[in-house]
Amino acid sequence: MHVYFGKHVKRAQAGGRLVRVVCARCECEYFYHLARVGIGHGEAPYYIGVGRATRAAEKQAQKDLERRLSREAELVPCPRCSWINDELIVGYRIARYSFLRTLNRFTLLIGAIVSAVFGFLGAILAPKDLVFFLILPLGIVLFAGAAFVLRLWLCSRIRPNRDFPLAPQLPPGSPPALVRDPENGTLIPASPPSVPVIEEGDWCDFQIGRHRLPAVCCGCLNPVPLGRGFNAVSLMVPWCADCELARTRTYWRIFFGAALSGWLVAAVILLPLNLQNEEFWIACLGAAGVCLLVAAVIASKRTAPVKVSNGDRSRSVVRLRFRNVEYTQLVALHRERATTGGTQSRLSLDKVPPLGARIPPSGEGRDQDVRALKN
């Protein structure tokens, strides 16, 4: 029997570029930052050539990033008349409902293979009844066509200008419009930044590749060295050693408490059943494993400093809810300054980042933000 194993490598590359837009109605010129994340995959059969697979995944991620930055767009309305150009709508629709596009391609591939196999078998075994061998391939092709039509219909429903001249409803994490400063020619926000007031339980929209978390601990708001943090899916949340130690102690306390409670419940259920020795010990081992798994999940949920939810996966927008409300407010403040009021928005037009280049968010005002929140 042949057994295959290997290492699958996945890499992500985040970046952005500056996009120039001229309004089709009032001819107002404005700019915005387009941020995307490219994904690359590599395979190392039998763990041979892991370095080569990693380099291939990184190269593929860079190509995917450049492709997305060149094709896709954001819904950024004109700061003067609130109109969104057609090319922005088309670019925004490209990234939407990508799972239907993937399903369509996969179904067409399966349909082509099944059609070839069934057609060959039908031509050999029953040439007169060939039509019966093609019913399944025809159904697969029709399913692919239905998925294609469904995606077109869903994309056609994206019409942000339907209520014009009223302001359109924008998706979460949309970048602001930037205009030229008449004094020095740099880019400034078209409207002053508005930082929402974050209350307990509120979510904060965060776009990977354009926004950046402030380099302070999400628990105690003290500065954190670069590279240290809490791994939350695709984000590295700043996390100091003291808060991590406190979280570890709380984690094991909740874990053992939940596991012990689960074992007591399992004992109350299993003991009255009067099972045989083998059945009893098998049930005990299964119950113990389930209790340990449930306890680990409960402890992780109760002690995680941040909860991450998918806001818009196609645009790499996630929703963050931190346990520390002050840090959530700091993230919102830092996000608005880095996007609209920091050095990232004041880019000179002769220093526009190249295609696929990273746009580092601003780190100005971090200490002032921390002192303001602490006070």
C-alpha positions in Angstrom: 0.0 0.0 0.0 1.3 3.4 -1.0 1.3 6.0 1.7 1.8 9.7 0.8 2.7 12.4 3.2 4.3 15.8 2.8 4.3 19.4 4.0 1.9 22.0 2.7 3.2 25.6 2.8 0.9 28.6 2.8 2.1 32.2 2.7 0.3 35.5 2.7 1.7 38.8 1.4 -0.1 42.1 2.3 0.5 45.3 0.4 -1.2 48.3 -1.1 -0.9 51.1 -3.7 -2.2 54.6 -4.2 -5.1 54.8 -6.7 -6.0 58.0 -8.6 -9.6 58.6 -9.5 -11.3 61.3 -11.6 -15.1 61.6 -10.9 -17.2 60.9 -14.0 -19.8 63.5 -13.0 -18.0 66.5 -11.5 -14.4 65.7 -12.7 -13.1 66.0 -9.2 -9.7 64.4 -8.7 -9.1 62.3 -5.6 -7.0 59.3 -4.4 -7.4 56.4 -2.0 -5.3 53.6 -0.6 -6.0 50.1 -2.0 -4.9 47.3 0.3 -5.0 43.6 -0.5 -3.5 40.3 0.7 -2.1 37.8 -1.8 -2.1 34.0 -1.0 0.4 31.5 -2.2 0.7 27.7 -1.7 3.6 25.2 -2.0 3.9 21.5 -1.6 6.9 19.5 -0.4 6.4 15.8 -1.0 7.7 13.6 1.8 9.2 16.8 3.3 11.7 17.1 0.5 12.4 20.6 -0.7 10.6 22.5 2.0 12.7 25.6 1.3 11.8 25.4 -2.4 8.1 25.0 -1.6 8.3 28.0 0.8 10.0 30.2 -1.9 7.4 29.1 -4.5 4.5 29.9 -2.1 6.0 33.4 -1.4 6.5 34.1 -5.1 2.9 33.0 -5.8 1.6 35.2 -3.0 3.5 38.2 -4.5 2.0 37.5 -7.9 -1.5 37.1 -6.5 -1.0 40.4 -4.6 0.1 42.2 -7.8 -2.8 40.7 -9.7 -5.4 41.8 -7.1 -3.9 45.3 -6.8 -4.1 45.7 -10.6 -7.7 44.4 -11.0 -9.7 45.2 -7.9 -10.9 48.4 -6.4 -12.7 49.9 -3.4 -16.0 51.8 -3.3 -14.7 55.3 -2.5 -17.2 58.0 -3.4 -16.3 61.4 -4.8 -15.7 63.8 -1.9 -17.6 66.5 -3.8 -20.7 64.9 -5.2 -20.7 61.4 -3.5 -20.7 59.6 -6.9 -18.8 56.3 -7.4 -17.3 55.7 -10.8 -18.2 52.6 -12.8 -14.7 51.3 -12.9 -14.6 51.3 -9.1 -17.8 49.3 -8.9 -16.5 46.8 -11.5 -13.3 46.4 -9.6 -15.2 45.9 -6.3 -17.4 43.3 -7.9 -14.4 41.2 -9.0 -13.5 40.2 -5.4 -17.1 39.5 -4.3 -18.6 36.0 -4.1 -15.2 34.4 -5.1 -16.4 31.1 -3.6 -19.0 30.8 -6.4 -16.3 31.5 -9.0 -14.1 28.8 -7.4 -17.1 26.4 -7.3 -17.8 27.1 -11.0 -14.3 26.3 -12.1 -14.1 23.2 -10.0 -17.5 22.0 -11.3 -16.4 22.6 -14.9 -13.2 20.6 -14.4 -15.1 17.7 -12.9 -17.7 17.9 -15.6 -15.1 17.8 -18.3 -13.4 14.7 -16.8 -16.8 12.9 -16.2 -17.9 13.8 -19.7 -14.7 12.3 -21.2 -14.9 9.1 -19.2 -18.7 8.5 -19.6 -18.5 9.4 -23.3 -15.7 6.9 -23.9 -17.5 4.2 -21.9 -20.8 4.9 -23.7 -19.2 4.8 -27.1 -17.7 1.4 -26.3 -20.4 -0.4 -24.3 -23.6 1.0 -25.7 -23.3 3.3 -28.7 -27.0 3.4 -29.2 -27.7 4.5 -25.6 -24.9 7.1 -25.5 -27.4 9.8 -24.4 -27.9 8.0 -21.1 -24.2 8.2 -20.3 -24.2 11.9 -20.9 -27.0 12.8 -18.4 -24.7 13.1 -15.4 -22.1 15.2 -17.2 -24.9 17.4 -18.6 -26.2 17.9 -15.1 -22.8 18.9 -13.8 -22.4 21.5 -16.6 -25.8 22.9 -15.9 -24.9 23.2 -12.2 -21.7 25.1 -13.1 -23.8 27.4 -15.4 -26.3 28.0 -12.6 -23.4 29.0 -10.2 -22.0 31.4 -12.9 -25.4 33.0 -13.4 -26.0 33.3 -9.6 -22.7 35.1 -9.2 -23.5 37.5 -12.0 -26.9 38.2 -10.5 -25.5 38.8 -7.0 -22.8 41.1 -8.4 -25.4 43.1 -10.4 -27.2 43.9 -7.1 -24.1 45.9 -6.0 -25.3 49.3 -7.0 -24.0 51.9 -4.6 -25.3 54.8 -6.7 -28.9 53.8 -6.5 -29.8 56.5 -4.0 -27.7 59.2 -5.6 -27.3 62.1 -4.7 -27.6 60.7 -1.2 -24.4 59.3 0.3 -23.9 55.6 -0.6 -23.8 52.8 1.9 -20.1 51.7 2.0 -18.8 48.3 3.1 -16.9 48.0 6.4 -13.3 49.1 6.3 -13.6 51.3 3.2 -10.6 53.7 2.8 -11.3 57.4 2.8 -10.9 59.8 -0.1 -7.7 61.8 -0.2 -7.3 65.1 -2.1 -4.4 67.4 -2.9 -3.4 70.0 -0.4 -3.4 73.3 -2.4 -0.5 74.7 -0.3 2.1 71.9 -0.7 0.6 69.4 -3.1 0.5 66.5 -0.6 -2.5 64.3 0.0 -4.8 65.1 2.9 -8.2 63.6 3.9 -11.1 65.0 2.1 -13.0 65.2 5.5 -11.7 65.3 9.0 -11.3 61.9 10.6 -14.1 60.8 12.9 -13.2 58.3 15.6 -16.1 56.4 17.0 -16.6 56.0 20.7 -16.1 52.3 21.5 -18.1 50.8 24.3 -17.9 47.4 25.8 -19.0 44.7 23.4 -18.5 46.9 20.3 -16.5 45.6 17.2 -13.8 47.5 15.4 -13.3 47.0 11.6 -9.7 46.4 10.7 -8.3 45.9 7.1 -5.1 43.9 6.9 -2.5 45.5 4.8 -3.8 49.1 5.4 -4.3 49.3 9.1 -1.9 48.4 11.8 -2.2 47.7 15.5 -0.5 50.1 17.9 2.6 48.7 19.5 1.3 48.6 23.0 0.1 45.7 25.1 -3.6 45.0 24.5 -4.0 44.3 28.2 -2.0 46.9 30.2 -1.3 49.4 27.4 2.5 49.3 28.0 4.9 49.4 25.1 5.7 45.9 23.6 8.9 44.9 21.8 8.5 44.3 18.1 7.6 40.7 17.2 6.0 39.8 20.5 2.3 39.2 20.6 -0.8 37.0 20.8 -1.5 35.0 17.6 -5.1 35.7 16.7 -5.7 33.9 13.4 -4.0 36.2 10.8 -3.0 39.0 13.3 -0.2 39.3 15.8 -1.8 41.3 18.7 0.8 43.0 20.9 1.0 41.2 24.2 3.5 41.8 27.0 5.1 39.0 29.1 3.3 39.9 32.3 -0.2 39.8 30.7 0.8 36.6 29.0 1.8 35.0 32.3 -1.4 36.1 33.9 -3.4 34.7 31.0 -1.6 31.4 31.2 -2.4 31.0 34.9 -6.1 31.9 34.3 -6.2 29.5 31.4 -5.0 26.5 33.4 -7.3 27.4 36.3 -10.3 27.5 34.0 -9.1 24.4 32.1 -8.8 22.2 35.2 -12.0 23.5 36.6 -14.0 22.8 33.5 -12.4 19.4 33.0 -13.1 18.4 36.6 -16.7 19.5 36.2 -17.1 17.5 33.0 -15.6 14.4 34.7 -18.1 14.7 37.5 -21.0 15.0 35.1 -19.7 12.0 33.1 -19.4 10.0 36.3 -23.0 10.8 37.3 -24.1 9.6 33.8 -22.0 6.5 33.5 -22.1 5.0 37.0 -25.9 4.2 37.0 -25.6 2.5 33.6 -23.9 -0.6 35.1 -21.8 -1.2 32.0 -19.4 -4.1 31.6 -15.7 -3.6 32.4 -14.5 -3.1 28.9 -17.5 -1.0 27.9 -17.2 1.0 31.1 -13.5 1.9 30.6 -14.0 2.6 26.9 -16.8 5.0 27.8 -14.6 6.6 30.6 -11.7 7.2 28.2 -14.1 8.7 25.6 -15.7 10.9 28.2 -12.3 12.0 29.5 -11.1 13.0 26.0 -14.3 14.9 25.3 -14.1 16.7 28.6 -10.5 17.7 28.0 -11.3 19.0 24.5 -14.3 21.0 25.8 -12.3 22.4 28.7 -9.5 23.6 26.3 -12.1 25.3 24.1 -13.8 27.0 27.1 -10.4 28.1 28.6 -9.3 29.6 25.3 -12.5 31.5 24.7 -12.5 32.9 28.3 -8.9 34.0 28.3 -8.3 35.2 24.7 -7.6 39.0 24.8 -9.3 39.5 21.4 -12.1 37.9 19.4 -11.7 37.9 15.7 -14.7 37.7 13.3 -14.7 37.8 9.5 -16.1 41.1 8.3 -15.2 40.8 4.6 -12.8 38.0 3.7 -12.5 39.0 0.1 -11.1 42.4 1.1 -9.1 41.1 4.1 -11.4 43.1 6.5 -11.8 41.5 10.0 -13.7 42.6 13.0 -11.9 42.9 16.3 -13.3 42.9 19.8 -10.8 43.3 22.5 -11.3 42.4 26.1 -9.8 45.7 27.1 -12.2 48.4 25.9 -9.5 51.1 26.2 -7.3 49.2 23.8 -10.2 48.9 21.4 -10.6 52.7 21.5 -6.9 53.1 21.0 -7.0 50.8 17.9 -9.8 52.9 16.5 -7.9 56.1 17.2 -4.7 54.7 15.8 -6.5 53.4 12.7 -8.1 56.7 11.8 -4.8 58.6 12.3 -2.8 56.1 10.3 -5.4 56.2 7.5 -6.5 59.8 7.3 -4.4 62.0 9.6 -1.0 60.4 9.8 2.0 60.3 7.5 0.4 57.6 5.4 -2.2 60.1 4.0 0.4 62.9 3.5 2.2 61.2 0.7 3.8 63.4 -1.9 2.6 62.6 -5.4 6.1 62.1 -6.5 6.6 59.3 -3.9 3.6 57.1 -4.8 4.4 53.5 -3.7 5.0 51.1 -6.6 2.6 48.3 -7.4 2.5 45.7 -4.7 4.7 47.7 -2.3 3.8 47.8 1.4 2.4 51.0 2.7 3.6 51.3 6.4 0.9 52.9 8.6 1.9 55.9 10.7 3.1 55.3 14.2 2.9 59.0 15.2 1.1 59.9 18.3 1.2 56.5 19.9 2.6 57.7 23.3 0.1 60.6 23.3 -2.8 58.2 22.6 -1.7 56.0 25.5 -1.4 58.8 27.9 -4.8 60.3 26.8 -6.5 56.9 27.3 -4.9 56.4 30.7 -5.9 59.8 31.9 
